[in-house]
Amino acid sequence: MWPLFALVLGLVVGSFLNVVVHRLPRGESLAYPRSRCPACGHPLGPQDLVPLLSYLALGGRCRYCRGAISPRYPLVEGLTGLLFGLTALFYPPSLEAFLVFTFLAFLVALSFIDLDTYELPDALTYGLLFLGLLASSLLTFPLPFGESLDGALMAAGALGLVAGYGGLFLRRFREGKALLPVGPHQVHMAALLGALLGPGVGMALAFLAWGLSARTGRPVVLPDRLTLPLLPAVLLLTPYLGLDLLEALKGSLLAAGGLALAGGLYWAFKPAPPEGEEEPVAMGYGDVKLLGALGAWLGPYAFLALLLAVFAGAFLGLLLRQRRLPFGPYLALGGVVALFFGEALWGAYLGLLGL
């Protein structure tokens, strides 16, 4: 009965996620008003809201105006139900299972919002991040707290640096505009200083630059054309600098992730900066926050999720001949695969290497 219960629960939660996907990007209340037909605006009764069954019984059309209902609604419900049912095969009835249900519900909502808007709401990315850290702190699930925190910072730092190098390449190595008081420049600076001086000092100096920028009203940062090329050089020269390569890399990612997530949280509560000339970007920072959240739940397997997301996104991008794709759904897909099968995939890979 447990998998059946999980499946039905997933269908019900999926029905609510349809409301989240539709209303949250618009800044509307999730509780009021009642669900309505998007075509005629007629309030929907309980008989219209039974997951999957109402859609099938009505033939995919509104009971009141006979307008077509988007297949997105039963898709979200069915997908959530299947994911919850899959969870029941891996976890017995427990608090841990319901935490995984919550993790999956966040990923479904984020994926479909990103498909619609090319944005990942901070309320969901940071909600998923803090829930993972809180669960780790109180329950040591999904990971011990130290591993969860390191996973979040390192994953966010890695993707923040990918975004930085991609943006520098797209700008043809021209210097980008620095955000006030904090932005990607501080992330890149923290990465370099974290590699050289350790994550604590790297973060502290980058936070100091943030504070000075806020105080003076002018960006106090190192240029990207200096920090980004110097970082791989420092990592290559670690034997000659008296540093350990893995420790330097870890320090770089931890410091960068700390600035990326703290800076993102700052902008979540502040008005967006005035728009100037739009600069080319390789990746939005919503993806950085999402991967940081996955790191809090998956630890080092967040990098497996990223790898799977890159391959899936590249494959579908080539197949559909699209140059611009929302990356959030692919990160979510990678996160689901890494959660359930990450250990098995990693073991199979090591087996191929003979390790």
C-alpha positions in Angstrom: 0.0 0.0 0.0 2.9 2.4 0.6 3.8 2.9 -3.1 0.1 3.3 -3.9 -0.3 5.9 -1.2 2.8 7.7 -2.5 1.5 7.7 -6.0 -1.9 9.2 -4.9 -0.2 11.7 -2.7 2.0 12.7 -5.6 -1.0 13.3 -7.9 -2.6 15.5 -5.2 0.7 17.5 -4.7 1.1 17.7 -8.5 -2.3 19.4 -8.7 -1.1 22.0 -6.1 2.2 22.4 -8.1 0.1 23.5 -11.1 -1.1 26.4 -9.0 2.4 27.2 -7.9 3.8 27.1 -11.5 1.0 29.4 -12.7 0.8 31.9 -9.9 4.2 32.2 -8.2 5.9 33.9 -11.2 3.0 36.4 -11.4 3.3 37.3 -7.7 -0.3 36.0 -7.0 -1.5 34.3 -3.9 -1.4 30.6 -3.9 -4.5 30.3 -1.6 -6.8 32.9 -3.1 -8.8 33.1 -5.3 -10.1 29.6 -6.1 -8.8 27.8 -9.2 -10.5 29.0 -12.3 -10.6 28.1 -16.0 -7.9 30.1 -17.7 -10.1 30.5 -20.8 -13.5 31.7 -19.3 -12.5 32.4 -15.7 -15.3 30.2 -14.2 -14.4 28.9 -10.7 -13.7 25.2 -10.7 -15.6 22.8 -8.5 -14.2 19.8 -6.6 -15.3 17.5 -9.5 -13.1 19.5 -11.9 -10.0 19.2 -9.7 -9.5 15.5 -9.3 -6.0 14.9 -10.5 -5.8 13.2 -13.9 -9.3 11.8 -13.7 -11.1 15.1 -14.2 -8.9 15.9 -17.3 -9.7 12.4 -18.8 -13.4 12.6 -17.9 -13.8 16.0 -19.5 -11.8 15.1 -22.6 -9.3 17.8 -21.9 -11.9 20.6 -22.1 -13.5 23.0 -19.6 -16.8 21.8 -18.3 -18.2 25.4 -18.6 -16.8 26.9 -21.9 -15.5 23.7 -23.6 -12.2 25.5 -24.0 -9.1 23.3 -24.3 -7.2 22.5 -21.1 -3.5 22.5 -21.5 -2.0 19.0 -21.2 0.6 20.6 -18.9 -1.8 20.1 -16.0 -2.1 16.3 -16.1 1.6 16.1 -17.1 2.7 17.8 -13.9 0.3 15.7 -11.8 1.3 12.4 -13.4 5.1 13.3 -13.2 4.8 14.2 -9.6 2.9 11.0 -8.8 5.4 8.8 -10.6 8.3 10.5 -8.8 6.6 10.0 -5.4 5.9 6.3 -6.3 9.6 5.9 -7.2 10.6 7.3 -3.9 8.4 4.7 -2.1 10.5 2.0 -3.7 13.7 3.4 -2.2 12.5 4.7 1.2 10.1 3.0 3.7 7.4 5.2 5.3 9.4 7.7 7.3 10.2 11.4 7.8 13.1 10.9 5.4 10.7 9.7 2.6 8.5 12.8 3.1 11.6 15.0 2.9 12.4 13.4 -0.4 8.8 14.1 -1.5 9.4 17.7 -0.7 12.7 17.8 -2.6 11.1 16.4 -5.7 8.1 18.7 -5.5 10.4 21.7 -5.4 12.3 20.4 -8.5 9.0 19.8 -10.5 7.8 23.4 -9.7 11.2 24.9 -10.6 11.4 23.0 -13.8 8.1 24.1 -15.2 8.5 27.7 -14.1 11.8 27.8 -15.8 10.3 26.4 -19.0 7.7 29.1 -18.9 9.7 32.1 -17.8 13.4 31.3 -18.1 13.6 32.2 -14.4 14.0 30.2 -11.2 12.3 32.0 -8.3 14.5 32.7 -5.3 11.6 31.6 -3.0 12.0 28.1 -4.3 15.8 27.8 -4.9 16.6 29.2 -1.4 13.7 27.3 0.1 15.1 24.1 -1.2 18.6 25.1 -0.1 17.7 26.0 3.5 15.4 23.0 3.8 18.3 20.7 2.9 20.6 22.4 5.4 18.0 22.4 8.1 17.2 18.7 7.6 20.9 17.9 7.7 21.4 19.9 10.8 18.5 18.4 12.7 18.3 14.8 11.3 21.7 14.3 9.6 19.6 13.6 6.5 20.1 13.7 3.6 23.7 14.3 4.7 25.6 15.3 7.8 25.5 19.1 8.1 29.2 19.7 7.3 28.9 17.7 4.1 25.6 19.4 3.2 27.1 22.9 3.6 30.3 22.0 1.7 28.2 20.5 -1.1 26.0 23.6 -1.4 29.0 26.0 -1.4 31.2 24.0 -3.8 28.4 23.2 -6.3 27.3 26.9 -6.4 30.9 28.0 -6.6 31.6 25.7 -9.5 28.7 26.8 -11.6 29.3 30.4 -10.7 32.8 30.1 -12.2 31.4 28.3 -15.2 29.0 31.3 -15.7 32.0 33.7 -15.2 34.2 32.1 -17.8 31.3 31.7 -20.2 30.4 35.4 -19.8 34.0 36.5 -20.3 34.2 34.4 -23.5 30.9 35.8 -24.8 32.1 39.4 -24.1 35.3 38.5 -26.1 37.4 39.1 -23.0 36.1 42.6 -22.5 35.5 43.6 -18.9 31.9 43.4 -17.7 30.1 46.0 -15.7 30.4 45.4 -11.9 27.2 45.3 -9.9 26.9 47.4 -6.8 27.4 46.4 -4.1 27.9 42.8 -4.9 27.9 40.7 -8.1 29.9 38.1 -10.0 33.2 40.1 -9.7 33.3 39.4 -6.0 32.5 35.7 -6.7 35.5 35.4 -9.0 37.7 37.4 -6.6 36.7 35.1 -3.8 37.6 32.0 -5.9 41.1 33.3 -6.6 41.8 34.4 -3.1 40.2 31.2 -1.7 42.6 29.1 -3.8 45.7 31.1 -2.6 44.7 31.8 1.1 42.0 29.3 2.0 38.2 29.6 1.8 37.8 31.6 5.1 40.2 34.3 4.1 39.0 34.3 0.5 35.4 34.8 1.6 36.4 37.4 4.2 38.3 39.6 1.7 35.5 39.3 -0.8 32.9 40.3 1.8 35.2 43.2 2.7 35.1 44.3 -0.9 31.3 44.0 -0.9 31.2 46.3 2.2 33.6 48.8 0.7 31.6 48.9 -2.5 28.4 49.6 -0.5 30.1 52.3 1.6 31.8 54.1 -1.3 29.1 53.7 -4.0 31.8 52.4 -6.4 32.8 48.8 -7.2 35.8 47.8 -5.1 36.8 44.7 -7.1 39.5 43.0 -9.0 38.8 42.9 -12.8 37.6 39.6 -14.3 40.3 39.8 -16.9 42.8 39.4 -14.0 41.0 37.0 -11.6 39.6 34.5 -14.1 42.8 33.8 -16.0 44.9 33.8 -12.9 42.7 31.1 -11.1 43.7 28.2 -13.4 47.3 29.4 -13.4 47.4 29.3 -9.6 45.9 25.8 -9.6 48.5 24.6 -12.1 51.3 26.1 -10.1 50.2 24.8 -6.7 53.3 22.5 -6.4 55.6 25.5 -6.8 53.5 27.7 -4.5 53.6 25.2 -1.6 49.9 24.4 -1.9 48.0 21.2 -2.3 46.0 21.1 -5.5 42.8 19.5 -4.1 42.8 21.8 -1.1 43.3 24.9 -3.3 40.5 23.8 -5.6 38.2 23.1 -2.7 39.1 26.5 -1.1 38.4 28.2 -4.4 34.9 26.6 -4.8 33.9 27.1 -1.2 34.8 30.8 -1.2 33.1 31.4 -4.6 30.0 29.5 -3.5 29.7 31.5 -0.3 29.8 34.8 -2.2 27.4 33.5 -4.9 24.8 32.3 -2.5 25.1 35.3 -0.1 25.0 37.8 -3.0 22.0 36.1 -4.5 20.2 36.2 -1.2 21.0 40.0 -1.0 19.5 40.6 -4.4 16.4 38.5 -3.5 15.5 41.1 -0.9 16.7 44.2 -2.8 15.2 45.9 -5.9 16.9 44.9 -9.1 19.7 47.2 -10.2 18.8 49.7 -12.9 19.0 48.1 -16.4 21.7 49.4 -18.6 23.1 48.0 -21.8 22.5 44.2 -21.7 25.6 42.1 -21.6 25.8 38.6 -22.9 25.6 35.9 -20.3 26.4 32.2 -20.5 24.2 31.2 -17.6 21.8 32.9 -15.1 22.5 32.9 -11.4 19.2 31.2 -10.8 20.9 28.0 -12.1 23.8 28.7 -9.7 21.4 28.9 -6.7 19.6 25.7 -7.9 22.8 23.7 -8.1 23.8 25.0 -4.7 20.5 23.7 -3.4 21.2 20.4 -5.0 24.6 20.3 -3.4 22.9 20.7 0.0 20.9 17.5 -0.7 23.3 15.5 -2.7 26.8 16.6 -1.6 29.4 15.7 -4.2 26.8 13.9 -6.3 25.6 17.4 -7.3 28.5 17.4 -9.7 27.1 14.2 -11.2 23.8 16.0 -11.5 25.6 18.9 -13.3 27.3 16.5 -15.7 24.1 14.7 -16.6 22.4 18.1 -17.0 25.1 19.3 -19.4 24.8 16.1 -21.6 21.0 16.2 -21.6 20.9 19.9 -22.4 23.4 19.6 -25.2 21.7 16.6 -26.7 18.2 18.2 -26.7 19.6 21.5 -27.8 21.2 19.9 -30.9 18.1 17.8 -31.5 15.7 20.7 -31.3 18.2 23.1 -32.9 17.7 25.7 -30.2 20.5 27.9 -28.9 18.7 29.1 -25.8 17.4 26.6 -23.4 16.3 26.8 -19.8 18.9 24.9 -17.8 16.8 24.4 -14.7 14.8 21.4 -15.9 18.1 19.6 -16.9 19.6 20.3 -13.5 16.4 19.0 -11.9 16.6 15.9 -14.0 20.2 15.4 -13.1 19.4 15.9 -9.4 16.6 13.2 -9.5 18.9 10.7 -11.2 21.8 11.5 -8.8 19.5 11.1 -5.8 18.2 7.7 -6.7 21.1 6.2 -8.8 24.1 8.4 -8.1 26.0 5.8 -6.0 25.3 3.0 -8.6 26.4 5.2 -11.5 29.6 6.3 -9.7 30.3 2.6 -8.8 29.8 1.5 -12.4 32.1 4.3 -13.6 34.9 3.3 -11.2 34.4 -0.3 -12.3 35.0 0.7 -15.9 38.2 2.3 -14.7 39.2 -0.8 -12.9 39.1 0.9 -9.5 
